[in-house]
C-alpha cells in the first residue's frame, strides 16, 4: 500500500482477489457453510417466486403490480443472506487485516461482533433496496418514460454513493474498531472516494468479463449439449460465494489503506476460537 492512503489502483484490485482465494483456502469449512446457507436461501427464494407467479388464465398475468410482491420476496431473501453470510465475510475481513484464521462459523445472538455486523448489513441492504421499490412503484403512476428513466437513474446513483461511502464500515466492525458507525465510516472514506471507486471498478472488471464469457460459452455449448439447470445453478452459487469473499477482501484492503489508525505492519497469523 502507498503512503497516506494512496493505494495503487490495479495492485490493490489484484491483491484483493489474491487475498480472497487465500482466505477460502485457509478456511474451507467457513466457505462451505456459507455456500450451504446461500444455496438454501436460493432454493427457498425460487420456490417462493414460483408460488407468486400467476397462472396462464390469471388476470394478473403480465401486470406491473405483480412485480412488487416478488420484489418483497427478493428483499427478504437479501436480508436473510446478509445475516447468514455475515460470519464468512467477517472471517475474510479478519484474515486479510489480522492474518487470523477463523475456526468454525461464529453465528448467533451471543456473538456481539456478529450482531453488530449483521445489523449494519441489514441496514445497508434495506437502503440499497429502495431504488428497486421506487422503480416498481413509479411504473404504476401515469408518468412519462423520460421522467421515470431519469428519476430512477438519479435514485440509483444516490444510493450507489451511499454504498461507496459506507462500505468500509464492515471491515472496521469485523476487527472490532471502536467507535465505528455510519458517520465514522464516511470520515475514513473522506478524500478517497474516487480512488476507492476506481479500485472497485478494476476489481469488478474480471467478474464482468467472466460473466460475459460464461454466457456466450453456455450459448455455444447448448447448441450441442443439454446443460443441466442444476449444474448452472450450482455454478452460480459457488460464484456468488467467491464474489462475496472477493468484496470482503477488497473492502478490507481499502480500509487498511485509508484508515491511518490501523497499523500498517502485518500481524502474525493466529487462529481464532470458534
C-alpha positions as CSV (number, residue, x, y, z in Angstrom):
1,X,0.0,0.0,0.0
2,X,1.1,3.5,-0.7
3,X,1.6,6.2,1.9
4,X,-1.3,8.4,3.1
5,X,-4.0,6.2,1.7
6,X,-2.6,6.4,-1.9
7,X,-3.4,2.7,-2.6
8,X,-2.3,1.7,-6.1
9,X,-5.4,1.0,-8.1
10,X,-4.5,-2.1,-10.1
11,X,-2.3,-3.6,-7.5
12,X,-4.9,-3.3,-4.8
13,X,-7.6,-4.9,-7.0
14,X,-5.3,-7.8,-7.8
15,X,-4.3,-8.2,-4.2
16,X,-7.9,-8.3,-3.2
17,X,-8.6,-11.2,-5.4
18,X,-5.4,-13.0,-4.3
19,X,-6.3,-12.5,-0.6
20,X,-9.9,-13.7,-1.2
21,X,-8.7,-17.0,-2.7
22,X,-6.1,-17.4,0.1
23,X,-8.9,-16.9,2.7
24,X,-11.0,-19.5,1.1
25,X,-8.1,-22.0,1.0
26,X,-7.3,-21.2,4.7
27,X,-10.9,-21.5,5.9
28,X,-12.6,-24.1,3.7
29,X,-15.2,-25.1,6.3
30,X,-16.4,-21.5,6.7
31,X,-16.7,-21.2,2.9
32,X,-18.6,-24.5,2.7
33,X,-21.1,-23.5,5.4
34,X,-21.5,-20.1,3.7
35,X,-22.2,-21.9,0.4
36,X,-24.7,-24.1,2.0
37,X,-26.6,-21.1,3.5
38,X,-26.6,-19.4,0.2
39,X,-27.9,-22.5,-1.6
40,X,-30.8,-23.0,0.9
41,X,-31.8,-19.4,0.6
42,X,-31.7,-19.5,-3.2
43,X,-33.9,-22.6,-3.3
44,X,-36.4,-21.1,-0.8
45,X,-36.4,-17.9,-2.9
46,X,-37.0,-19.8,-6.1
47,X,-39.9,-21.7,-4.6
48,X,-41.5,-18.5,-3.3
49,X,-41.2,-16.9,-6.7
50,X,-42.9,-19.8,-8.4
51,X,-45.7,-19.7,-5.9
52,X,-46.3,-16.0,-6.7
53,X,-46.3,-16.5,-10.5
54,X,-49.8,-16.1,-12.0
55,X,-51.4,-18.9,-14.0
56,X,-51.9,-18.5,-17.7
57,X,-55.6,-17.6,-17.1
58,X,-54.9,-15.1,-14.3
59,X,-56.0,-11.5,-14.8
60,X,-52.7,-10.5,-13.2
61,X,-50.6,-12.1,-15.9
62,X,-48.1,-9.5,-17.1
63,X,-49.5,-6.9,-14.7
64,X,-46.9,-4.5,-13.4
65,X,-48.2,-4.6,-9.9
66,X,-47.3,-8.2,-9.6
67,X,-43.6,-7.3,-9.6
68,X,-44.0,-5.7,-6.1
69,X,-44.7,-8.9,-4.2
70,X,-41.8,-10.6,-6.0
71,X,-39.6,-7.7,-5.0
72,X,-40.6,-8.1,-1.4
73,X,-39.6,-11.8,-1.6
74,X,-36.3,-10.7,-3.1
75,X,-35.7,-8.2,-0.3
76,X,-36.4,-10.7,2.4
77,X,-34.1,-13.2,0.7
78,X,-31.4,-10.5,0.6
79,X,-31.8,-9.7,4.3
80,X,-31.5,-13.3,5.3
81,X,-28.5,-13.7,3.0
82,X,-26.8,-10.7,4.7
83,X,-27.3,-12.3,8.1
84,X,-26.4,-15.9,7.4
85,X,-23.3,-15.0,5.3
86,X,-22.0,-12.4,7.8
87,X,-19.7,-14.9,9.6
88,X,-18.0,-15.8,6.4
89,X,-17.5,-12.1,5.5
90,X,-16.2,-11.3,9.0
91,X,-13.7,-14.2,8.7
92,X,-12.4,-12.9,5.4
93,X,-12.0,-9.4,6.8
94,X,-10.1,-10.6,9.8
95,X,-7.9,-12.9,7.7
96,X,-6.9,-10.0,5.4
97,X,-6.4,-7.4,8.1
98,X,-5.2,-9.5,11.0
99,X,-3.9,-12.8,9.4
100,X,-6.4,-14.6,11.6
101,X,-7.8,-18.0,10.6
102,X,-11.3,-18.4,11.9
103,X,-12.3,-21.9,13.1
104,X,-16.0,-22.8,12.7
105,X,-18.8,-20.4,11.8
106,X,-19.4,-18.0,14.7
107,X,-23.1,-17.3,14.4
108,X,-25.8,-16.4,16.9
109,X,-27.1,-13.6,19.2
110,X,-24.4,-14.3,21.8
111,X,-21.7,-13.1,19.4
112,X,-21.5,-9.3,19.7
113,X,-19.3,-8.9,16.7
114,X,-21.7,-10.9,14.5
115,X,-24.7,-9.0,15.8
116,X,-23.1,-5.6,15.1
117,X,-22.0,-6.7,11.6
118,X,-25.3,-8.3,10.7
119,X,-27.2,-5.2,12.0
120,X,-25.2,-2.9,9.7
121,X,-25.6,-5.3,6.8
122,X,-29.3,-5.3,7.2
123,X,-29.4,-1.5,7.3
124,X,-27.4,-1.1,4.2
125,X,-29.3,-3.9,2.4
126,X,-32.6,-2.1,3.2
127,X,-31.2,1.2,1.9
128,X,-30.0,-0.4,-1.3
129,X,-33.4,-1.9,-1.9
130,X,-35.1,1.5,-2.1
131,X,-34.2,2.1,-5.7
132,X,-35.9,-1.1,-6.8
133,X,-39.1,-0.2,-4.9
134,X,-39.1,3.3,-6.3
135,X,-38.8,1.9,-9.8
136,X,-41.7,-0.6,-9.3
137,X,-44.0,1.9,-7.7
138,X,-43.2,4.7,-10.2
139,X,-44.1,2.4,-13.1
140,X,-47.7,2.2,-11.6
141,X,-48.1,6.0,-11.9
142,X,-49.0,7.9,-15.0
143,X,-45.6,9.5,-15.6
144,X,-43.6,10.0,-18.7
145,X,-41.0,7.4,-19.7
146,X,-38.3,10.1,-19.7
147,X,-39.1,11.1,-16.2
148,X,-39.2,7.5,-15.0
149,X,-35.8,6.8,-16.6
150,X,-34.2,9.9,-15.3
151,X,-35.5,9.8,-11.8
152,X,-34.7,6.1,-11.5
153,X,-31.1,6.8,-12.6
154,X,-30.7,9.6,-10.1
155,X,-32.0,7.4,-7.3
156,X,-29.7,4.6,-8.2
157,X,-26.7,7.0,-8.4
158,X,-27.5,8.4,-4.9
159,X,-27.7,5.0,-3.3
160,X,-24.5,3.9,-5.1
161,X,-22.7,6.8,-3.5
162,X,-24.2,5.9,-0.1
163,X,-22.9,2.3,-0.5
164,X,-19.5,3.5,-1.5
165,X,-19.2,5.9,1.4
166,X,-20.1,3.2,4.0
167,X,-18.5,0.0,2.7
168,X,-15.5,0.5,5.0
169,X,-17.8,0.2,7.9
170,X,-17.9,-3.6,7.6
171,X,-14.1,-4.4,7.8
172,X,-13.9,-1.9,10.7
173,X,-16.7,-3.7,12.6
174,X,-15.1,-7.1,11.8
175,X,-11.8,-6.1,13.5
176,X,-13.7,-4.5,16.5
177,X,-12.6,-0.9,15.8
178,X,-14.2,1.4,18.4
179,X,-16.1,3.6,17.9
180,X,-17.3,2.8,14.4
181,X,-20.6,3.8,12.9
182,X,-22.1,5.3,9.8
183,X,-20.5,8.7,10.4
184,X,-17.1,7.3,11.2
185,X,-17.2,5.2,8.0
186,X,-17.8,8.4,6.0
187,X,-14.9,10.1,7.8
188,X,-12.5,7.3,6.9
189,X,-13.6,7.4,3.2
190,X,-13.4,11.2,3.0
191,X,-10.9,12.3,0.3
192,X,-10.5,8.7,-1.0
193,X,-13.9,8.2,-2.8
194,X,-12.6,8.4,-6.4
195,X,-9.6,6.2,-5.7
196,X,-11.9,3.7,-4.0
197,X,-14.2,3.9,-7.0
198,X,-11.5,3.1,-9.5
199,X,-10.1,0.3,-7.3
200,X,-13.5,-1.3,-7.1
201,X,-14.0,-0.8,-10.9
202,X,-10.8,-2.7,-11.6
203,X,-11.9,-5.3,-9.0
204,X,-15.2,-6.0,-10.7
205,X,-13.8,-6.0,-14.2
206,X,-12.8,-9.7,-14.1
207,X,-16.3,-10.5,-12.8
208,X,-17.9,-8.8,-15.8
209,X,-15.5,-10.4,-18.3
210,X,-16.0,-13.8,-16.7
211,X,-19.8,-13.4,-16.7
212,X,-19.8,-12.5,-20.4
213,X,-17.5,-15.4,-21.2
214,X,-19.7,-17.9,-19.4
215,X,-22.8,-16.5,-21.0
216,X,-21.5,-16.9,-24.5
217,X,-19.9,-20.3,-23.6
218,X,-23.3,-21.5,-22.4
219,X,-25.0,-20.3,-25.6
220,X,-22.4,-22.2,-27.6
221,X,-22.5,-25.4,-25.6
222,X,-26.3,-25.5,-25.5
223,X,-26.3,-25.9,-29.3
224,X,-24.5,-29.2,-28.9
225,X,-25.1,-30.4,-25.3
226,X,-28.1,-30.1,-22.9
227,X,-26.7,-28.3,-19.8
228,X,-28.4,-29.5,-16.6
229,X,-30.1,-26.5,-14.9
230,X,-28.8,-27.8,-11.6
231,X,-25.2,-27.5,-12.8
232,X,-25.7,-23.9,-13.9
233,X,-27.5,-23.1,-10.6
234,X,-24.6,-24.7,-8.5
235,X,-22.0,-22.8,-10.5
236,X,-23.9,-19.6,-9.8
237,X,-23.9,-20.3,-6.0
238,X,-20.2,-21.0,-6.0
239,X,-19.5,-17.9,-8.0
240,X,-21.6,-15.9,-5.5
241,X,-19.6,-17.1,-2.6
242,X,-16.3,-16.3,-4.3
243,X,-17.5,-12.8,-5.2
244,X,-18.6,-12.3,-1.6
245,X,-15.2,-13.3,-0.3
246,X,-13.7,-11.0,-3.0
247,X,-15.7,-8.0,-1.9
248,X,-14.9,-8.6,1.7
249,X,-11.2,-8.8,0.8
250,X,-11.4,-5.6,-1.3
251,X,-13.1,-3.6,1.4
252,X,-10.6,-4.9,3.9
253,X,-7.7,-3.8,1.7
254,X,-9.3,-0.4,1.2
255,X,-9.8,0.0,4.9
256,X,-6.1,-0.9,5.6
257,X,-5.1,1.8,3.1
258,X,-7.4,4.6,4.1
259,X,-7.6,4.4,7.9
260,X,-4.5,6.0,9.4
261,X,-5.3,4.5,12.9
262,X,-4.9,0.9,11.6
263,X,-1.4,-0.5,11.9
264,X,0.1,-1.0,8.5
265,X,2.6,-3.7,9.6
266,X,1.1,-7.2,9.0
267,X,0.3,-9.0,12.2
268,X,1.4,-12.6,12.8
269,X,-1.1,-15.2,11.7
270,X,-3.2,-16.5,14.6
271,X,-6.1,-19.0,14.9
272,X,-9.4,-17.7,16.1
273,X,-11.6,-19.7,18.5
274,X,-14.9,-21.0,17.2
